[in-house]
Amino acid sequence: MYEIRKHKIDIRKQHLERRAAVPADVRAKRDEKICKNILASAAYRYADEILLYYPVKAEVNVLPVMEAALAAGKKVAFPRCNAEDHS
């Protein structure tokens, strides 16, 4: 199981590095499009509770989804993560 976890961490690191190499203005436009797609989805529309992550570094900024969900009266939760071991 450890090998799968390590592989997942490596893949995530590679993708974050690739995303960080994209200019900030391009990332922002992509983030906006991603958020619009989430907000337009049936999964979002029918959900009473939304689980998101808090974006750090070059991760997709999903905070507009949080803001829209709270404004719509939905519950929003964020996982608690340990940065040392990614748990």
N, C-alpha and C positions, 0 to 999 in steps of 0.2 A: 504494500500500500504506500510505503514511503516513496517509492519510485514514481508512482502516479502523481503524488502531491508535488514532488520536486519538478516533474515534467510540466505540470500545470503552472507552477511558479515561473519556470523558465519561459514558457510560452507567453505568459502575461507580461513579463519583463521585456521580451522582444517586441511585442505589440506596442507597449507603452513607449519604448524607445523610437519606434517608427513614427508613432503619433506625435511625439515631442519634436521630431524633425520637421513636421509640417508647420508652416508659418501660422502665427497666432490668429490672424484674421481669417484664414482659411478654416482653421479648427473651429473658430467661433461660428462661422456659417454652417459648418457640418453639425455642430452641436445643436444649433437652432433647428435644423431640419430633423435631427434625431428626436428632439423633444416634441416637435409638431407631430411626427409620426406616432410617438407614444400617446400623446393626448388625443389623437384621432382614432386610436385603436379601440376595438370592442372590449378588450381586456381591461383597459383603463376605464372606459365609460361605465362598465358594470361593477367595477371594484369599489368596495367600501373602504378598504385599507390598501395602502401602497407601501411597498418596501423598496427603498432606494439606498444608494451608497452616497457618502459625502465625497465629492470629487477632489482629488489632490493631484498636484503636478499637472500632467497633460491629459488626465482622464476626461471623459465626456462630462461636460457640465450639465447635470440633470436637475439643478436647483430650480429652473423654471417649471419643471414638472411638479416639484414639491410645492411651489408657490400656487400653482393652479389647483393642485389637489386640496390644499388647505382652504383656498378660497371657495372650493366646491363643497366643503364640509367633509372631506374624506380624512381618514386618519393616515398619518405618514410615520413610518418607522425607519430607523437606520440601524444596521448591524453594528455591534461593537467588535472591533478587530484588534488583534495583537500584532503590532508591526514587526516585532522581533521574529516570530515564527509563522506569520501569516495565518494564524488561526482565528 
